[in-house]
Amino acid sequence: MSDEKVLTKKIAQQFLADEDSVDLSEFTAIKDDAAEVLATMDYLGGPRKDGPDLNGLLSLSSNAASHLARLNETLFLGECSDISCKAIQLLSDHKYDLYLGVKSLSDVSANHLSTKPGFLCLEDLDSLSASAAKLLAKHPHLYADIDRWPNDAADAFAVSATMLTMEIAERFLADEDSVDLTAFKGIEEQAAKRLARYLGGLHLDGLMTISDLSAEYLGNAFFGTSLSFGQVEHVSDAALASLSKFEGDLSFGSLAALSDVAAESLSRRRGALDVSGLTSLTGEVAEHLANHRGDLRLDGLEILSDAAADSLSRHEGFLSLDALKNLSEAAAISISKCRWGLDVQVSSISANSGLKVAEELLKHPSLATQPIDGSRFTILLQARATEVDELWELRDLNIADAYSEFFYDDEVYGNEWQRCFNFLKTAGRRTVWEISSDTLWVSDTETSRYIFYFLGSPAEVENRILSGIDCLSDEAAQLLSQYEGDLQLNRITEISNVAAACLSQHAFLLSLGSVRSLSDEAAVSLSKHEGPLFLTVDNLPESAAAILRKHPSFADED
């Protein structure tokens, strides 16, 4: 051919002496001895990413292929379409990346290339059989334009490329990082048998189906730590019976249904069980699952019947119902009696089933003491939880975030204050003490009214809580009068007659150091205060000051 430009041995030697002196991509053919010379390329530091650019070659002999297969570099043969099956077989032994421009491929050649190490690019391939496509699907690092393939070949490749074969299982066991098991939609039974020997977790979350025999093999994986099927929706009772023998964690993220027989099989296992694919649960299935020992996740259930809740309340192990939204009060009472850990989203249940249901759930220790964010704190306030010892754990929560949601949000400012302090009153001394170590400064009449709701039970409250109050309602004063401890209200500048009468009933120290406006009637009431009393009498009207000086606390001033 007159246009043929041949790469000879002499030119190859010139290239080795000075790479920049020759552009190898210009050559359309190569002599065997030239290929032998190029195969001797050896760079300091080992193999390079880019080998000699032979993308102009249109053909390659078997002898030349045998030489180039020894090249410790990427091999670029992007336009080489005239190549024998024997030459392809020889190139399949090349250890590094190969770019090959073949347009058609026999089954024999496809079989050879399917085992080639490294990356394999067959971008121009557009003619092959379905059986050849199945063979190429075994290659873990193949790039090809599948849209150019015949339909039967493309379909065969799509199915085979997502099948976890024996060869892939072997490759995974040799190097687990070389294979992503989640990418496969099907699994050969012999591959399942081989994977059962794996010491660790098997995440088969891409599988769409699993046969009874594959399940039997995997169920006997005695050294496995976990086994998950994220996409399998339907599993036979026989397969579930086999998988129930697996001693590690077992997970079905999409299981659509569970028969009584299958549930009974699963109930006999002791490892963690996740059947969060279930969106409904009969009383019979719940009864079986309650006999399972170990963590149980049913995070797909949004509704739980009273009968199912009653059964699950006897489950021995952690119980997760994270998606639950609707629950009757009777079911909530049952669930709250779980002896082990419990996880439900109380805020979601409260929104759909009401505060009474949420209140029952909050009686469970896991829900009263676990870390909660502002929204969970909302429910605690609304439900008025009652277990003081459990609520002591609130000191470990992010109280600052909870306060920022309630106390400084104009949209919820008024109503949430009353809910908050109803809760604080119920929570008791220790919780109040811990919360008060942040800051609770109030300045307006409405909030100062609510801040005293927690004082129904004696509490050693830090003085700065009260010292932040600069106005005092009559109702607040009445509540404060019942407080068994010192009251320092040193920012209040005036006090009503009714408030003064209430505070006169207080039996401990009462400090009103900033009061400047006081009627004679209010002064008479305060003079009857039985505990220590502090006011700056020189700042008071003369008549009121004269009355207050009769109190024992001012005896030294006379």
C-alpha positions as CSV (number, residue, x, y, z in Angstrom):
1,M,0.0,0.0,0.0
2,S,1.5,3.3,-1.2
3,D,0.2,5.3,1.8
4,E,1.6,2.8,4.3
5,K,4.2,4.2,6.6
6,V,6.2,1.4,8.3
7,L,7.9,1.6,11.7
8,T,11.2,-0.2,11.3
9,K,13.8,-1.4,13.7
10,K,16.1,1.5,13.0
11,I,13.4,4.0,13.7
12,A,12.4,2.2,16.9
13,Q,16.0,2.4,18.0
14,Q,16.1,6.1,17.2
15,F,13.0,6.6,19.3
16,L,14.6,4.8,22.3
17,A,17.6,7.0,22.0
18,D,15.5,10.2,21.7
19,E,11.8,10.1,22.1
20,D,11.2,13.6,20.8
21,S,13.0,12.7,17.5
22,V,10.2,10.5,16.3
23,D,6.4,10.7,16.3
24,L,5.4,7.1,16.5
25,S,1.7,7.9,15.9
26,E,2.5,8.7,12.2
27,F,3.2,5.0,11.4
28,T,0.4,2.7,10.1
29,A,2.4,-0.5,10.2
30,I,5.2,-2.0,12.3
31,K,7.9,-4.5,11.6
32,D,8.2,-7.4,14.1
33,D,11.8,-6.5,15.0
34,A,10.7,-2.9,15.6
35,A,8.1,-4.2,18.1
36,E,10.8,-6.3,19.7
37,V,12.9,-3.1,20.2
38,L,10.0,-1.1,21.7
39,A,9.3,-3.9,24.1
40,T,12.6,-3.3,25.7
41,M,11.6,0.2,26.8
42,D,12.5,0.6,30.5
43,Y,12.1,3.8,32.4
44,L,13.6,4.8,35.6
45,G,11.0,4.6,38.4
46,G,9.1,1.7,36.8
47,P,6.1,1.7,34.4
48,R,4.8,5.0,33.2
49,K,1.1,5.9,32.7
50,D,1.7,6.6,29.0
51,G,3.5,4.2,26.7
52,P,4.6,4.6,23.1
53,D,1.8,6.1,21.0
54,L,1.0,3.5,18.4
55,N,-2.5,4.7,17.7
56,G,-1.7,5.1,14.0
57,L,-1.2,1.3,13.4
58,L,-3.9,-0.3,11.3
59,S,-2.7,-3.9,11.6
60,L,-0.5,-6.0,13.9
61,S,1.0,-9.4,13.3
62,S,1.1,-12.2,15.9
63,N,4.8,-11.9,16.3
64,A,4.6,-8.1,16.8
65,A,1.7,-8.7,19.3
66,S,3.8,-11.2,21.3
67,H,6.6,-8.6,21.6
68,L,4.4,-5.6,22.5
69,A,2.5,-7.8,25.1
70,R,5.8,-7.6,27.2
71,L,5.7,-3.8,27.3
72,N,5.5,-2.5,30.8
73,E,3.5,0.5,29.7
74,T,0.0,1.4,28.5
75,L,-0.4,0.1,25.0
76,F,-2.1,2.4,22.5
77,L,-3.5,0.6,19.5
78,G,-6.6,2.7,19.0
79,E,-6.9,2.4,15.2
80,C,-5.7,-1.2,15.0
81,S,-8.7,-3.1,13.5
82,D,-6.8,-5.7,11.3
83,I,-5.7,-8.1,14.0
84,S,-5.9,-11.9,14.2
85,C,-7.5,-14.0,17.0
86,K,-4.0,-15.3,17.7
87,A,-2.6,-11.7,18.1
88,I,-5.5,-10.8,20.4
89,Q,-4.8,-13.9,22.5
90,L,-1.2,-12.8,22.9
91,L,-2.2,-9.2,23.8
92,S,-4.5,-10.5,26.5
93,D,-1.3,-11.3,28.5
94,H,-0.3,-7.6,28.5
95,K,-0.3,-6.5,32.2
96,Y,-1.2,-2.9,31.7
97,D,-3.9,-0.8,30.1
98,L,-4.8,-1.6,26.5
99,Y,-6.6,0.6,24.0
100,L,-7.6,-1.6,21.0
101,G,-9.4,-0.4,17.9
102,V,-11.1,-3.6,16.8
103,K,-14.5,-3.2,15.2
104,S,-15.6,-6.8,15.4
105,L,-14.8,-9.6,17.9
106,S,-15.2,-13.3,17.9
107,D,-16.3,-15.3,20.9
108,V,-12.8,-16.8,21.2
109,S,-11.2,-13.4,21.2
110,A,-13.8,-12.0,23.7
111,N,-13.0,-14.9,26.0
112,H,-9.2,-14.1,25.8
113,L,-9.8,-10.4,26.5
114,S,-12.2,-11.1,29.4
115,T,-9.3,-12.2,31.5
116,K,-6.8,-9.5,30.5
117,P,-5.4,-7.5,33.5
118,G,-5.7,-3.8,33.7
119,F,-8.0,-1.4,31.9
120,L,-9.4,-2.5,28.5
121,C,-10.9,0.0,26.0
122,L,-12.8,-1.3,23.0
123,E,-14.5,2.0,22.0
124,D,-14.9,1.2,18.3
125,L,-16.3,-2.3,18.8
126,D,-19.7,-2.5,17.1
127,S,-20.0,-6.2,15.9
128,L,-20.2,-9.1,18.3
129,S,-22.5,-11.9,19.3
130,A,-24.6,-12.1,22.5
131,S,-22.3,-14.8,23.8
132,A,-19.2,-12.7,23.2
133,A,-20.9,-9.8,25.1
134,K,-21.5,-12.1,28.0
135,L,-17.8,-13.0,28.1
136,L,-16.7,-9.3,27.9
137,A,-19.0,-8.6,30.8
138,K,-16.7,-10.5,33.1
139,H,-13.9,-7.9,32.6
140,P,-13.9,-5.7,35.6
141,H,-12.5,-2.6,33.9
142,L,-14.0,-2.6,30.4
143,Y,-14.9,0.6,28.5
144,A,-17.0,0.2,25.4
145,D,-19.8,2.1,23.6
146,I,-22.6,-0.3,24.3
147,D,-25.1,1.8,22.3
148,R,-23.2,0.8,19.1
149,W,-23.6,-2.9,19.8
150,P,-26.4,-5.1,18.3
151,N,-29.4,-5.2,20.6
152,D,-29.0,-8.8,21.6
153,A,-25.4,-8.3,22.5
154,A,-26.2,-5.1,24.5
155,D,-29.0,-6.9,26.4
156,A,-26.8,-9.9,27.2
157,F,-24.0,-7.6,28.4
158,A,-26.4,-5.6,30.6
159,V,-27.6,-8.8,32.3
160,S,-24.2,-10.4,32.6
161,A,-22.4,-7.3,33.8
162,T,-24.6,-7.1,36.8
163,M,-24.2,-10.8,37.7
164,L,-22.0,-11.7,40.6
165,T,-20.1,-14.7,39.1
166,M,-17.7,-17.2,40.6
167,E,-14.8,-15.4,39.0
168,I,-15.8,-12.1,40.6
169,A,-16.3,-13.8,44.0
170,E,-12.8,-15.2,43.8
171,R,-11.5,-11.8,42.9
172,F,-13.3,-10.2,45.9
173,L,-11.9,-12.8,48.3
174,A,-8.4,-12.1,47.0
175,D,-8.8,-8.4,47.2
176,E,-12.0,-7.1,48.7
177,D,-11.3,-3.5,47.6
178,S,-11.2,-4.6,43.9
179,V,-14.9,-5.4,43.8
180,D,-18.0,-3.5,44.8
181,L,-20.5,-6.2,45.7
182,T,-23.4,-3.6,45.8
183,A,-23.1,-3.2,42.0
184,F,-24.5,-6.6,41.2
185,K,-28.2,-7.3,40.7
186,G,-27.9,-11.1,40.6
187,I,-25.7,-13.8,42.0
188,E,-24.7,-17.2,40.7
189,E,-25.2,-20.0,43.2
190,Q,-21.6,-21.1,43.1
191,A,-20.6,-17.5,43.8
192,A,-22.8,-17.5,46.8
193,K,-21.2,-20.7,48.0
194,R,-17.7,-19.2,47.6
195,L,-18.6,-15.9,49.4
196,A,-19.9,-17.9,52.3
197,R,-16.3,-18.4,53.3
198,Y,-15.7,-14.7,53.7
199,L,-14.7,-13.5,57.1
200,G,-16.5,-10.2,57.4
201,G,-19.6,-8.4,56.2
202,L,-21.3,-9.1,52.8
203,H,-23.2,-6.1,51.5
204,L,-25.3,-7.5,48.6
205,D,-27.5,-4.5,48.5
206,G,-27.8,-4.4,44.7
207,L,-29.3,-7.9,44.4
208,M,-32.9,-8.0,43.1
209,T,-33.5,-11.7,43.8
210,I,-31.9,-14.5,45.6
211,S,-32.5,-18.2,45.0
212,D,-33.2,-20.8,47.7
213,L,-29.9,-22.5,47.0
214,S,-27.9,-19.2,47.2
215,A,-29.7,-18.4,50.4
216,E,-28.8,-21.8,51.8
217,Y,-25.1,-21.2,51.0
218,L,-25.1,-17.7,52.5
219,G,-27.0,-18.8,55.6
220,N,-24.1,-21.2,56.4
221,A,-21.6,-18.4,56.3
222,F,-20.6,-19.1,59.9
223,F,-17.8,-16.6,60.0
224,G,-19.6,-13.7,58.5
225,T,-20.3,-10.6,60.6
226,S,-23.2,-9.1,58.6
227,L,-25.3,-9.9,55.6
228,S,-27.5,-7.3,53.9
229,F,-29.9,-7.3,51.0
230,G,-31.0,-3.7,50.3
231,Q,-33.1,-4.2,47.2
232,V,-34.6,-7.7,47.5
233,E,-38.3,-7.4,47.8
234,H,-39.5,-11.0,47.7
235,V,-37.8,-13.9,49.4
236,S,-39.3,-17.4,49.6
237,D,-40.1,-18.9,53.0
238,A,-37.4,-21.6,52.3
239,A,-34.8,-19.0,51.6
240,L,-35.6,-17.0,54.7
241,A,-35.5,-20.2,56.8
242,S,-31.9,-20.8,55.4
243,L,-30.9,-17.2,56.0
244,S,-32.2,-17.3,59.6
245,K,-29.3,-19.6,60.4
246,F,-26.8,-16.8,59.7
247,E,-25.3,-15.8,63.0
248,G,-24.3,-12.2,62.2
249,D,-26.4,-9.2,61.6
250,L,-29.1,-9.8,58.9
251,S,-30.7,-6.9,57.0
252,F,-33.5,-6.7,54.4
253,G,-34.0,-3.0,53.5
254,S,-36.8,-3.6,50.9
255,L,-38.6,-6.8,51.9
256,A,-42.2,-6.2,51.0
257,A,-43.9,-9.0,53.0
258,L,-43.2,-11.6,55.7
259,S,-45.3,-14.7,56.1
260,D,-46.1,-16.2,59.5
261,V,-43.8,-19.2,58.6
262,A,-40.9,-16.9,57.6
263,A,-41.4,-14.7,60.7
264,E,-41.3,-17.8,62.9
265,S,-38.0,-18.9,61.2
266,L,-36.5,-15.5,61.8
267,S,-37.6,-15.4,65.4
268,R,-35.3,-18.3,66.2
269,R,-32.1,-16.3,65.4
270,R,-30.2,-14.2,67.9
271,G,-28.3,-11.7,65.8
272,A,-29.5,-8.2,64.9
273,L,-32.4,-8.3,62.4
274,D,-33.4,-5.4,60.1
275,V,-36.7,-5.8,58.2
276,S,-37.3,-2.1,57.6
277,G,-38.7,-2.9,54.1
278,L,-42.0,-3.9,55.8
279,T,-44.6,-1.2,55.7
280,S,-47.3,-3.2,57.6
281,L,-47.2,-5.8,60.3
282,T,-49.9,-8.3,61.3
283,G,-50.4,-9.3,64.9
284,E,-49.2,-12.8,64.2
285,V,-46.0,-11.7,62.5
286,A,-45.4,-9.3,65.4
287,E,-45.9,-12.1,67.9
288,H,-43.2,-14.1,66.2
289,L,-40.7,-11.3,65.8
290,A,-41.2,-10.5,69.5
291,N,-39.6,-13.8,70.2
292,H,-36.4,-12.8,68.3
293,R,-33.5,-12.0,70.6
294,G,-31.3,-9.2,69.5
295,D,-31.7,-5.7,67.9
296,L,-34.8,-5.5,65.8
297,R,-35.4,-2.7,63.2
298,L,-38.8,-2.1,61.8
299,D,-38.1,1.3,60.4
300,G,-40.5,1.1,57.5
301,L,-43.7,1.0,59.7
302,E,-45.7,4.2,59.9
303,I,-48.7,2.5,61.7
304,L,-48.6,-0.1,64.4
305,S,-51.7,-1.8,65.7
306,D,-52.5,-2.3,69.4
307,A,-52.0,-6.0,69.1
308,A,-48.6,-5.7,67.3
309,A,-47.5,-3.1,69.9
310,D,-48.4,-5.3,72.7
311,S,-46.4,-8.2,71.2
312,L,-43.3,-6.1,70.5
313,S,-43.3,-4.7,74.0
314,R,-42.0,-8.1,75.1
315,H,-39.2,-8.2,72.6
316,E,-35.8,-8.8,74.3
317,G,-33.5,-6.4,72.5
318,F,-33.2,-2.9,71.1
319,L,-36.3,-2.0,69.1
320,S,-36.3,0.7,66.4
321,L,-39.6,2.1,64.9
322,D,-38.0,5.2,63.4
323,A,-40.7,5.9,60.7
324,L,-43.7,5.4,63.1
325,K,-46.2,8.3,62.8
326,N,-49.5,7.0,63.9
327,L,-50.1,5.2,67.2
328,S,-53.0,4.8,69.6
329,E,-52.6,5.7,73.3
330,A,-53.0,2.0,74.2
331,A,-50.2,1.1,71.7
332,A,-48.0,3.8,73.1
333,I,-48.5,2.5,76.7
334,S,-47.5,-0.9,75.5
335,I,-44.4,0.2,73.6
336,S,-43.2,2.4,76.5
337,K,-43.0,-0.8,78.5
338,C,-40.2,-2.2,76.4
339,R,-37.4,-3.3,78.8
340,W,-34.7,-2.6,76.3
341,G,-33.7,0.3,74.1
342,L,-36.3,2.0,72.1
343,D,-36.1,4.4,69.1
344,V,-39.1,6.3,67.8
345,Q,-39.5,9.9,66.5
346,V,-41.7,11.3,69.2
347,S,-42.1,14.6,67.4
348,S,-43.6,12.9,64.3
349,I,-45.9,10.8,66.5
350,S,-47.0,13.8,68.5
351,A,-47.9,15.7,65.3
352,N,-50.0,12.8,64.0
353,S,-51.3,11.2,67.1
354,G,-51.4,13.9,69.7
355,L,-49.5,14.9,72.9
356,K,-51.1,12.3,75.1
357,V,-49.5,9.5,73.0
358,A,-46.2,11.4,73.0
359,E,-46.4,11.7,76.8
360,E,-46.8,8.0,77.2
361,L,-43.8,7.3,74.9
362,L,-41.6,9.7,76.9
363,K,-42.0,7.5,79.9
364,H,-39.6,5.1,78.3
365,P,-36.0,5.7,79.7
366,S,-34.4,5.7,76.2
367,L,-36.6,8.5,75.0
368,A,-36.3,10.6,78.2
369,T,-32.5,10.5,78.4
370,Q,-31.2,10.3,74.9
371,P,-29.7,13.3,73.2
372,I,-32.4,15.5,71.7
373,D,-32.5,18.5,69.5
374,G,-34.8,21.5,69.7
375,S,-37.8,19.7,68.1
376,R,-37.5,16.8,70.6
377,F,-37.2,19.3,73.4
378,T,-40.5,20.8,72.2
379,I,-42.3,17.6,72.7
380,L,-40.8,17.1,76.2
381,L,-42.1,20.5,77.1
382,Q,-45.5,19.9,75.6
383,A,-45.9,16.4,77.1
384,R,-44.8,17.6,80.6
385,A,-42.7,14.5,81.3
386,T,-42.8,13.5,84.9
387,E,-39.8,11.2,85.6
388,V,-37.5,13.6,87.5
389,D,-34.6,11.2,87.9
390,E,-34.7,10.4,84.2
391,L,-34.9,14.1,83.2
392,W,-31.8,14.7,85.2
393,E,-30.0,13.4,82.0
394,L,-31.2,16.6,80.3
395,R,-28.1,18.3,81.7
396,D,-26.1,16.4,79.0
397,L,-28.2,17.7,76.1
398,N,-27.6,20.7,73.9
399,I,-29.7,23.0,76.0
400,A,-28.4,26.1,74.3
401,D,-29.9,25.0,71.0
402,A,-33.2,24.2,72.6
403,Y,-33.3,27.7,74.2
404,S,-32.4,29.4,71.0
405,E,-35.4,27.7,69.4
406,F,-37.9,28.6,72.1
407,F,-36.9,31.7,73.9
408,Y,-35.5,33.9,71.1
409,D,-37.8,33.0,68.3
410,D,-40.5,35.7,67.9
411,E,-42.9,33.3,66.3
412,V,-43.1,31.0,69.4
413,Y,-42.0,33.4,72.1
414,G,-45.2,33.8,74.1
415,N,-46.8,30.3,74.1
416,E,-43.7,28.3,74.3
417,W,-42.6,30.1,77.5
418,Q,-45.6,28.8,79.4
419,R,-45.1,25.3,78.0
420,C,-41.4,25.5,79.0
421,F,-41.9,26.5,82.5
422,N,-44.8,24.1,83.1
423,F,-42.2,21.5,82.1
424,L,-39.5,23.0,84.4
425,K,-41.9,23.0,87.3
426,T,-42.6,19.3,86.7
427,A,-39.0,18.4,86.0
428,G,-37.8,19.3,89.4
429,R,-34.8,20.9,91.2
430,R,-31.8,19.2,89.5
431,T,-32.9,19.8,86.0
432,V,-33.8,23.4,86.7
433,W,-30.4,23.9,88.4
434,E,-28.5,22.6,85.3
435,I,-30.5,24.6,82.8
436,S,-30.2,27.7,84.9
437,S,-26.4,27.5,84.5
438,D,-26.9,29.0,81.0
439,T,-28.8,32.2,81.1
440,L,-32.5,32.9,81.6
441,W,-32.7,36.7,81.5
442,V,-36.2,38.2,81.1
443,S,-37.3,41.7,80.9
444,D,-41.0,42.0,80.0
445,T,-44.0,41.4,82.1
446,E,-45.3,38.4,80.1
447,T,-42.2,36.4,80.3
448,S,-41.5,37.3,83.9
449,R,-44.9,35.9,84.7
450,Y,-44.0,32.5,83.2
451,I,-40.5,32.2,84.6
452,F,-41.9,31.3,88.1
453,Y,-43.9,28.3,87.0
454,F,-41.1,25.9,87.9
455,L,-41.1,27.2,91.5
456,G,-43.9,24.9,92.7
457,S,-41.4,22.6,94.2
458,P,-38.4,23.8,96.3
459,A,-35.3,24.4,94.3
460,E,-31.9,25.9,94.8
461,V,-32.1,28.3,91.9
462,E,-29.1,30.5,91.0
463,N,-29.9,34.1,91.9
464,R,-29.1,35.4,88.5
465,I,-32.3,33.8,87.2
466,L,-34.4,36.0,89.3
467,S,-32.0,39.0,89.2
468,G,-32.7,39.3,85.5
469,I,-36.4,40.2,86.2
470,D,-37.2,43.9,86.2
471,C,-41.0,43.7,86.5
472,L,-43.2,41.6,88.7
473,S,-46.8,40.6,88.1
474,D,-49.1,39.9,91.0
475,E,-49.5,36.3,89.9
476,A,-45.7,35.9,89.8
477,A,-45.4,37.4,93.2
478,Q,-48.0,35.0,94.6
479,L,-46.0,32.0,93.2
480,L,-42.7,33.4,94.5
481,S,-44.1,33.7,98.0
482,Q,-44.2,29.9,98.1
483,Y,-40.5,29.5,97.2
484,E,-38.5,28.0,100.1
485,G,-35.3,29.9,99.5
486,D,-33.7,33.4,99.1
487,L,-35.3,35.7,96.6
488,Q,-33.1,38.4,95.0
489,L,-35.2,40.5,92.8
490,N,-32.8,43.4,92.5
491,R,-33.8,44.8,89.1
492,I,-37.4,45.5,90.1
493,T,-38.0,49.2,90.5
494,E,-41.6,49.2,91.6
495,I,-44.0,46.8,93.2
496,S,-47.8,46.7,93.5
497,N,-49.8,46.5,96.7
498,V,-51.0,43.0,95.8
499,A,-47.5,41.8,95.0
500,A,-46.1,43.3,98.2
501,A,-48.8,41.5,100.2
502,C,-47.9,38.2,98.5
503,L,-44.2,38.6,99.1
504,S,-44.8,39.4,102.7
505,Q,-45.7,35.7,103.1
506,H,-42.3,34.6,101.9
507,A,-40.2,33.2,104.8
508,F,-36.6,33.6,103.6
509,L,-34.4,36.5,102.5
510,L,-36.1,39.0,100.2
511,S,-34.0,41.5,98.4
512,L,-35.6,44.3,96.5
513,G,-32.6,46.6,96.2
514,S,-33.7,48.7,93.2
515,V,-37.3,49.5,94.3
516,R,-38.0,53.2,94.2
517,S,-41.7,53.4,93.9
518,L,-43.6,51.9,96.9
519,S,-47.0,52.9,98.4
520,D,-47.5,53.1,102.1
521,E,-49.9,50.1,101.9
522,A,-47.2,48.0,100.1
523,A,-44.6,49.2,102.7
524,V,-46.9,48.0,105.5
525,S,-47.2,44.6,103.9
526,L,-43.4,44.2,103.4
527,S,-42.7,45.3,107.0
528,K,-44.5,42.1,108.0
529,H,-42.1,39.9,106.1
530,E,-40.7,37.4,108.6
531,G,-37.3,36.8,106.9
532,P,-34.4,39.1,106.3
533,L,-35.5,42.1,104.1
534,F,-33.2,44.3,102.0
535,L,-34.3,47.6,100.4
536,T,-32.5,50.8,99.9
537,V,-34.9,52.8,102.0
538,D,-33.2,56.1,101.2
539,N,-34.5,55.8,97.7
540,L,-38.1,55.3,98.8
541,P,-40.8,57.8,99.5
542,E,-40.3,59.2,103.0
543,S,-43.5,57.8,104.4
544,A,-42.9,54.3,103.0
545,A,-39.3,54.4,104.3
546,A,-40.5,55.3,107.8
547,I,-42.8,52.3,107.8
548,L,-40.1,49.8,106.6
549,R,-37.6,51.0,109.1
550,K,-39.7,49.2,111.7
551,H,-38.6,45.9,110.2
552,P,-35.9,44.1,112.3
553,S,-33.6,44.2,109.2
554,F,-33.2,48.0,109.6
555,A,-32.7,48.1,113.4
556,D,-29.0,49.0,113.0
557,E,-29.9,52.1,111.0
558,D,-31.8,53.7,113.9
